[in-house]
Amino acid sequence: MTVSQPTISKAPITLDILVVGAGLGGMTASIGLALAGHNVTVLESAHQLGEVGAGIQIPPPSVKILETIGALDEVLEKSTLPHEFQIHSWKDGKVISKQNLVPFTMDNYHSHYLHIHRADYHHALVDRAQEVGVKIVLNARVNHIDFESATVTTLNGEVFSGDVVVGYDGIKSRLRTFILGYEDLPYDTGDLAYRAILDASEMKHYPELASLCKNPNIHFWWGPDCHVVLYMLQGGNTCNVVILTPDTLPKDVTVQEGSVEELLELFKDWDPILSSVFKLIHSTSKWRLQNSQELKTWTHEKGNVIILGDAAHATLPYLASGASQALEDAAVLSGLFSRIESKDQIHDLLELTESLRKWRSTQVVLGSTQCRKIYHMHDGPEQELRDKILAESPPKKGCPNRWADPVFQKFLWGYEAFHEAERGWEEYKKGKMAEYTFDNLYDDAKL
């Protein structure tokens, strides 16, 4: 188990808070704000609750948040603990870099690193939200917002008012458009992701795949223009496979069925073990990877409205930290609003949330984008230099395996969201607007 985390205290006053979006970040924020004593209503555009996708990684900062909000036990029941990161050469599968996770993250960051099916993760958060009295309204797509009164109107004409509106409505956020005053659509990155789930019992019939099931590690294959990620889920009963390749989807199509034949052709010259994995795929879909431009602000200058998570800082999946950033946003927000003393402080605390979170989330976004170049190098002098640095022991600052880089790793896994909220509040009471900094990490640690 993790080292005991802070608890969320009841705020001196009670607010009515609207959270737009019932994804992982929105549900986490709703739980934290409810634990702080506020009345929380979640507005979700879908007709039913649920998460699409497959596996997801939960790094130590998020595990600590889950413990604080009381959702960790159910998450742990459905999780797998990977033992280490293993990065393989695309040609022959040789391991070119490792990073231990068990017992490393517990010894160094007092927390686990977990794998879980996204649906199981979401279900645990929904269960906890309902336990703490969060009201969830489905089929509630926001169509208009009145910033002065913090009132939203849905597409079907329902009206909801509160003291605060928190937007967790994703990369295609409507609230982002309202705050900016113009439509801000995500852009195509040039990559797509194939996603598939394998039955581990089928893998065990093949000697070359049996060891992948026996040892619950995170496996990466880095190669020209592509990379592959593989790890176990659901107690080792299923295997999550994610394959990142150049985008070949038709214009205006963001999700499409894929085929095993496509994958076998794309990776015919790669480590033969991948062909063995792909042949066991019964169905796969390919998802266009989109991103959004960095925003100047997440808060409306007059209204008590903020956007967080992918609505504010969408992140490519190369560091497996996008969902974690959404949870960190939620923890800082709820940590600050557990201390609020007057409604006059609402806007200040929204701006303080942004101030504490924006620099860090920007570094994760930039770091994830940088990883695309690191993973997808073609063979040549740059790739040879990369692999030479990967072979250094112990790893040094700037290691291309970002999880092994001692500086970047500390930045990524050593973050304490609720402690940040406490620090921010203390600075705020002294008349200062606290910011998050970490020694210009991204500039110093760049490969």
N, C-alpha and C positions, 0 to 999 in steps of 0.2 A: 504493500500500500504506500501511498504518498505520505510525506510528512504533513501533519495537520495544517490545514489552510485557514485563512481568516474567515470569519463569519460575516454575513451582511446584517448590519443593524437596522432597526426601524428608524426611518427619518422622523424628525420632529413634526413635519406636516405631511398630509396625504394629498397626492396629485392624481388627476385622471390622465392616463397616458395611452395614446394610440400607437400601436406598432403596426406598420404596414409591411406585411410579408411574414409567412410562417415557415421559413426555411430554418436552417441550423442557427444562423445568427439571430434572426428575429425571435425564435423560440428561447434562445439563451438570454437575450435581453429581456424578454417578457418575464422569465423566471426571476432574474436578478432584481428587476424593478418591483415585482410583486413581493419578493422577500423583503425589500426595503419599505414595504408598507403601502405601496401605491396601488390604485385601481387600474388594471391593465386590460385593454382590449386589443386583440390581434385581428387585423383585417387581412384575409387571404383571398386572392382572386380565384384560386382553383375551387372546383366543386367538392373535392375531398382532399383530406390531408395525405401527404406521402411525399417521398423523395424518389426521383429518377436517378439512374446511375448505378454504380456497383460499389467497389471498395473505396475506402477513404482512410487516410492516415491521420492519427491524432497525436501531435507532438506534446512534450511536457507542459508548455504553458497552458494548453487547452485542457489537459488532464487535470491540472490544478484548479482551473475554473469549474470544471464539472464537479469536482469534489466540493468546492465552496457552495455551489448552488444545489447540491444534493442529488445530482444525476449520475454520479460516477458508478455506484454499485450496479445499476442496471446496464450501463455501458460495458463495464468489466465482464459481466456475465456473457456478453455477446462478442467479446473482443479476442483477438490473438495478439500475443506479445512477440514481435520479431526479435531475433537474437542479434542480427547485424545487417548493415548495408553491404552488399557485394556488387561491385561494378565489374562487368565482364567486357572483354574485347569483342567487337562485333564479328570478327572473322572466325575465331576458334573457341570463344567462350572463356578464355583465360581470365582469371580474376586479376584486375589491375589496380584495385583499391578496395579497402574495407573500412568500416567503422562499426565498432561494437555498440550494441544497444543494451543488452542484458549481461552484466549488471550496470553498465556504464551510466545510463541516464539516471538510474536511481542513486548511484554513488555520487554523481556530480551535480544533478539537478533535482534530486529528491522526488522523482516522478517517473512514471512509465512512458514508453512510446508504444502506441496501440495501433492495431488495424481493426476495422469493423466495416460491415456492410452499411452503406449510407442509409438504407431504410431502417435498419436496427438502431442506428445512431439517432435518427430523427424520431423514431418511436419512443425512445427513452426520454428525449427532451419533451415531447408532447405529453407523455405520462406525468412527468414532473410538473409541467406547466399547469396541468389540470389539478394536480394535488395542491398547488399553492393558490388556486383560485383564478387563474388567468381565463378570461373569456375569449373564445376563438369564434370568429364569424367567417363563414365560408361564402364563396361566390360574391366577394366584396371587392371588386376591382375599382381602384380609385380613379375617378374621372375628373375631379376638380378639387382644389384646395383653397381655402380662404386663410391666408397667413395671419392676418390680424386676429382672427378668432380661433385659430388652430382647429378649423372645422374641415372635414373632408366629405365629399359627396361621391358615392359610388356610381357605377354605370347603371345600376338598376334603381337609382334614385334615393337610396338610403343615405341619411346624414348622420355623421358621428362627430362629436365635439369633445375636446379635451384641453388640458393645460399644455400638453406637449405632443408633438407628432414625431415619431422616429421611423425613418424609411429604411427598411431592409428588403426592398423590392427588386434586388438583383441587377444584373448588368444592363437590362433594358428598362431601368427604373423610370417610372412616370414621375416620381417625386424629384428626381434629378432634373428632368426637363422643366418642371414647375419652378424649381429654385433658380435655375440658370435663365429661364425666360425664353429658351429656344430648345428645339429638339436636339438631343445629343446622343446619336446612335452609336453603338459599338462598331468597331472596325474589324475587318478580317486580318488575321495575323499571317496567313499563308500556310498554316499547319492545320491538321485535323487529328482527332484521336479516335482510334478504334477501341471499343470496350467490349469485353467478353468475360463470362464466368464459366469456369470449367469444373466438372465433377472430379474431385481428387481421387475417388475410387477408380476412375478410368485411368488416371495418370499412373497409379501404382502398378499397373500391368506392364509398364515400360521401364526397364532398368535405368535408362538415361534420365527418366523423369521422377523416379521414386525418391531420390535424394532431395528433390525440390519440395516434396510433400513432408518428408521426415524432419527436415530442418526449416523452421519457419523464418526464413530470412527474406529481406527485400532484395530482389535481383534486378539489376539494370544491365542492359546491353546498349552501349553507346556506339554509334556509327554514322556513316555519311548520310546527312539529311534526316535521320530517323533515330529513334531510340525505343526500347521496349522495357516495360516494368512488369514484374510478376511477383505476387505475394499471396500468402494463404489467408483465408477468412473462415469464420464460423467454426472455430475449433479445429481447423485443418480439413474440414469437409469440402470446402470449395477453394478454388484458386482464382484470384483476380488478375486479369491480363489487360494492360493498357499499352497501345502501340501508337506512337506519335510519328506521323509521316507528312510530307507535303500535301497541301489541300488540293483535292481533285474534284470536289463537289461542284455541281452546277450552280450558277449564280442564283442567289435568293433561296437556296436550299441550305438549311443549317444542320439537319439530321437526315441520315439515309441508311438503309440497310447495306451492310458490307458482305463480303464473301470470303470464305477460306481461300478460294482460288486466287483472289487479289493478293492476299497476304503471302501465300506461298510464292507467287511471282515476285513480289516486292523484295522478299527476304531470301531468295533462292541462293544467294552467295554468302549468307550470314551463317553464324554458328548453327550446325545441323540440329541442335537441340530445339531451336525455335520452330523449325518445321514440324518436329514431333509434337510440340505444344499446339501449334495452329491446327494440325489435323484433328485434334480433339474438340475443336470449337464447333458447337452446334448452331449457334447464331451469334452475329456480331452487328453492331451499328457503328456508324462513323459520325462524329460530331465535329462541326467546324469550330475551331478555336478562335474566339473573338475577344477583344479587349476594348477598354475605353481610355480616353485621354485623361491625364491627371487634371484634377479640378483645382481651381484657385481657392474654393471654399466648399465646405460640406453643409454649412448652415445658412439659413435665410437671414438677411441682414436685419429684418424687422420682426419676422415671425419666430415663434418657438418651435422651429422645425429643423431636423438634422437628418442627413442620410449617412448610412454606415454600411459596412460589408462591401459586397460587390457593387452596390449602388454608388459607392464613393470611390472605391479603389479596386476594381476587378484585377485579378492576378492570374497569370498563366500558371499551369499546373506543375512546372518543372521543379519547384521546391516543395511541393505538397503542403503548402502553407496558406492557401487562400481561405479555406474555412476557418483555420486557426486565427487569422487576422480578424475575421468577422466576430469570433467569440471574444477575442481580446477587446475589440471595440465595445462589445456588450458589457464586459466586466468593468471597464473603466467608466462607462456611462452609469451603470447601476451602482458602482462604488461611490461615485460623486453624488448621485441622487439619493443615496442612503444617508447623506449628511445635509441635504438641503434644508434651510431654515425658513425661507420665505419665497413666495412666488416671484418676487423681484429678482431672485438669483437664477431663475430658469435659463434665461438667454446666456448669461455669463457661463453657466455650467455646460451648456451645449458648446459654446466656443472653447471652453477649457478642454472638453472631451476631444475636440478636433485638434487643439494645440498639443495635447499629450500623445495623440495617436498618429497624426499625419506624417511626421518625419519617419517613424518606424514603418508604417505601411508602405510608404514610398520606397524605402530601401528593399523591402521584400518584393515589391513589384519590379523594381530595377534588377534585383538579384535573380528573380525568376526569369526575366527576359534574357539576362546575360547567360544563364545556364543553357538556354537553347543553343547558343553558339558553342559553348563548351562541349555539350553532348554530341552535337551533330557535325563535328569536324570531319572533313575528308582526310584520308591518309596523306601525310606529308610532313614538312618541317614543324608546322604549328602543332599538329597532332603528336609528333614525337616529343616535342617539348612538354606538352600537356602530360603525356604518360611518364616522362622522366620526373616531373614534379610530383605526380601521383605516387611514384615509387619511393619518395623520400620518407624516412622514418626517424623520428615522429613527424607527422605532417606539420607544415609551417603555415603562417598567415598567407593567404592567397592560394591555398591548395584548391585545385579544380573540383575536387570532391568537397562541396560546400559544407556537408555535414561533418567532415573530418577537419576542416579548417578551424583551428582552435579559437580564432577571433570571431569568425562568422558564426560558428556553432554556438558560442556563448551568447552572441546577439540573438540568435534564432530561438534557442532553447532555454536561456536563462532569464527570460522576461517574466515578471511578476505583475500581472495586470491590476490586481486589487491593491498591491502596495503602491503602484503608480497612481491610482486614484487617491489613496491616502496622502501621498506626497503632493499631488496636485491641489488637493483641498487645503492642506496646510499652507502652501504658497499663496493660494487664493485669499485665505483669511489674513495673510500678511500684506495683501494689496498687490500681489504679483500674479502674472499669468505664466504658469509653469509650462515648459516645453520638454519634450523627450529628446535626448541626445545620446550618442554612443560613439564618441571619439572619431567622427567622420568615417565610420566603418566602411561604407561602400567605396569611397575614394581610396582608402588605404589598402583594402583587401582585394582590390580588383586584380584579376589575372592579367 
